[in-house]
Amino acid sequence: LLLIQSPQLQSGDVYNCCERMISNFEVANRAKKLLGKDCKIIGVPKQPKHLMDTRKLQSLGMTYGGEELLNQTIAQIAGISNS
């Protein structure tokens, strides 16, 4: 919606719309911590080949949820109540 309503948008413009890459390994470890489980997660975190530059989108006012929203989302998927 931010892009569609932007007067700066030009035909053919490309915007990276990802806060950051996250591996399944990282999600599993965050879920383990949120659930308070003592289990072994096997594997290694994968890294992206190329980092995405989102400054162009952020210059239009895009903000991301950061670590807090990431943890809330993982907790919601895992069925952990925030109450």
HELIX and SHEET records of a PDB file:
HELIX    1   1 LEU A    2  GLN A    5  1                                   4    
HELIX    2   2 ASN A   24  LEU A   35  1                                  12    
HELIX    3   3 ARG A   55  GLN A   58  1                                   4    
HELIX    4   4 GLY A   66  ALA A   78  1                                  13    
END                                                                             
